[in-house]
């Protein structure tokens, strides 16, 4: 898991590279890799899996009786 400082460094480096890039040579903005997956690439959970996982979470939760 990336820390807040890691996120800040990646964001700042990406911003700096894009502000100072040669727009004729690099037409598309730079997109630096992130230490987490893209939201679109996240696997989808079916309704049955969600129900099963929710039950497992509630079984272990300290707040399950609330």
Backbone as JSON, one array per atom type, in Angstrom:
{
  "sequence": "XXXXXXXXXXXXXXXXXXXXXXXXXXXXXXXXXXXXXXXXXXXXXXXXXXXXXXXXXXXXXXXXXX",
  "N": [[0.85, -1.18, 0.0], [0.53, 2.18, -0.78], [1.96, 5.09, 0.68], [0.81, 8.35, 1.82], [2.8, 10.15, 1.16], [4.09, 8.81, -0.94], [2.09, 8.87, -2.91], [1.91, 11.64, -3.27], [4.48, 12.22, -4.29], [4.49, 10.79, -6.73], [2.37, 12.07, -8.05], [3.3, 14.72, -8.17], [5.67, 14.4, -9.69], [4.6, 13.46, -12.09], [3.01, 15.66, -12.83], [5.04, 17.64, -13.13], [6.56, 16.55, -15.24], [4.67, 16.62, -17.28], [4.08, 19.35, -17.51], [6.48, 20.36, -18.45], [7.0, 18.98, -20.79], [7.87, 18.38, -24.24], [5.58, 19.28, -26.42], [5.34, 18.66, -29.08], [6.87, 16.39, -29.53], [5.96, 14.64, -27.57], [2.91, 14.05, -27.64], [0.73, 13.06, -26.19], [-0.22, 13.3, -22.74], [2.01, 12.41, -20.05], [1.61, 9.47, -18.15], [2.22, 8.25, -15.2], [3.07, 5.11, -13.67], [1.04, 3.74, -11.1], [1.03, 2.6, -7.66], [-1.2, 1.05, -7.18], [-4.06, -0.73, -8.43], [-5.92, 0.25, -11.39], [-9.18, 1.72, -11.23], [-10.99, 0.79, -13.12], [-9.91, -1.64, -13.76], [-10.41, -3.24, -11.66], [-11.64, -6.27, -10.28], [-14.98, -7.43, -10.77], [-17.63, -8.11, -8.48], [-19.96, -10.62, -7.97], [-23.5, -10.67, -7.11], [-24.09, -12.8, -5.41], [-21.56, -13.46, -4.41], [-21.0, -11.08, -3.06], [-22.96, -11.08, -1.05], [-22.17, -13.38, 0.37], [-19.58, -12.62, 1.2], [-20.22, -10.39, 2.76], [-21.65, -11.59, 4.85], [-19.58, -13.12, 5.98], [-17.91, -11.07, 6.85], [-19.53, -9.74, 8.73], [-19.75, -11.79, 10.59], [-17.28, -11.77, 11.78], [-17.02, -9.24, 12.74], [-16.65, -6.69, 15.2], [-18.74, -5.07, 15.62], [-21.09, -6.35, 15.0], [-23.49, -6.82, 16.38], [-24.87, -4.51, 16.51]],
  "CA": [[0.0, 0.0, 0.0], [1.32, 3.4, -0.9], [1.71, 6.1, 1.7], [0.42, 9.65, 1.27], [4.0, 10.74, 0.56], [4.29, 8.15, -2.24], [1.09, 9.42, -3.84], [2.3, 13.02, -3.55], [5.67, 12.22, -5.15], [4.08, 10.35, -8.07], [1.54, 13.12, -8.63], [4.16, 15.87, -8.46], [6.56, 14.05, -10.8], [3.77, 13.41, -13.3], [2.68, 17.05, -13.16], [6.25, 18.32, -13.6], [6.9, 16.01, -16.56], [3.68, 17.08, -18.26], [4.2, 20.8, -17.69], [7.73, 20.66, -19.16], [7.22, 18.09, -21.94], [7.83, 18.94, -25.58], [4.26, 18.86, -26.9], [5.44, 18.13, -30.44], [7.43, 15.04, -29.45], [5.09, 13.84, -26.68], [1.58, 14.66, -27.8], [-0.12, 12.61, -25.1], [0.37, 13.54, -21.42], [2.62, 11.27, -19.38], [0.82, 8.85, -17.09], [3.15, 7.42, -14.45], [2.4, 3.97, -13.03], [0.64, 3.89, -9.71], [1.21, 1.36, -6.89], [-2.48, 0.42, -6.96], [-4.71, -1.0, -9.72], [-6.91, 1.21, -11.86], [-10.54, 1.4, -10.79], [-11.63, 0.03, -14.18], [-9.32, -2.97, -13.82], [-10.79, -3.99, -10.47], [-12.59, -7.35, -10.6], [-16.37, -7.22, -10.34], [-18.12, -9.13, -7.56], [-21.37, -10.95, -8.22], [-24.39, -10.45, -5.96], [-23.94, -13.93, -4.49], [-20.27, -13.3, -3.73], [-21.13, -9.95, -2.15], [-23.74, -11.54, 0.1], [-21.31, -14.3, 1.12], [-18.5, -11.85, 1.84], [-20.83, -9.56, 3.8], [-21.93, -12.48, 5.98], [-18.3, -13.45, 6.62], [-17.43, -9.87, 7.52], [-20.35, -9.52, 9.92], [-19.45, -12.84, 11.58], [-16.01, -11.43, 12.44], [-17.04, -7.84, 13.13], [-16.91, -6.34, 16.6], [-19.96, -4.27, 15.63], [-22.15, -7.13, 14.34], [-24.73, -6.81, 17.15], [-25.44, -3.15, 16.54]],
  "C": [[0.89, 1.24, 0.0], [0.95, 4.39, 0.2], [1.26, 7.4, 1.02], [1.6, 10.33, 0.6], [4.29, 10.12, -0.81], [3.33, 8.71, -3.29], [1.47, 10.84, -4.23], [3.49, 13.09, -4.49], [5.3, 11.82, -6.58], [3.3, 11.46, -8.77], [2.39, 14.33, -9.03], [5.08, 15.59, -9.65], [5.79, 14.01, -12.12], [3.4, 14.81, -13.76], [3.88, 17.76, -13.77], [6.61, 17.86, -15.01], [5.93, 16.52, -17.62], [3.76, 18.58, -18.52], [5.4, 21.12, -18.58], [7.98, 19.76, -20.38], [7.18, 18.88, -23.24], [6.55, 18.42, -26.23], [4.28, 18.36, -28.35], [5.96, 16.69, -30.43], [6.55, 14.1, -28.61], [3.71, 14.47, -26.7], [0.63, 14.29, -26.67], [0.55, 12.91, -23.76], [0.97, 12.25, -20.84], [1.67, 10.77, -18.3], [1.75, 7.88, -16.37], [2.41, 6.26, -13.8], [2.14, 4.24, -11.55], [0.83, 2.56, -8.98], [-0.1, 0.67, -6.55], [-3.14, 0.2, -8.33], [-5.68, 0.11, -10.1], [-8.3, 0.77, -11.42], [-11.25, 0.54, -11.84], [-11.13, -1.41, -14.22], [-9.71, -3.83, -12.62], [-11.8, -5.08, -10.84], [-13.97, -7.05, -10.04], [-16.8, -8.39, -9.47], [-19.59, -9.37, -7.88], [-22.19, -10.71, -6.95], [-24.26, -11.56, -4.93], [-22.63, -13.82, -3.7], [-20.33, -12.17, -2.71], [-21.88, -10.34, -0.9], [-22.89, -12.45, 0.99], [-20.21, -13.56, 1.87], [-19.03, -10.95, 2.95], [-21.13, -10.38, 5.04], [-20.65, -12.84, 6.73], [-17.76, -12.26, 7.4], [-18.21, -9.62, 8.81], [-20.08, -10.56, 10.99], [-18.19, -12.51, 12.37], [-16.0, -10.03, 13.03], [-17.32, -7.66, 14.62], [-18.22, -5.59, 16.72], [-21.16, -5.03, 15.07], [-23.48, -7.08, 15.07], [-25.4, -5.45, 17.19], [-26.47, -2.97, 15.48]]
}
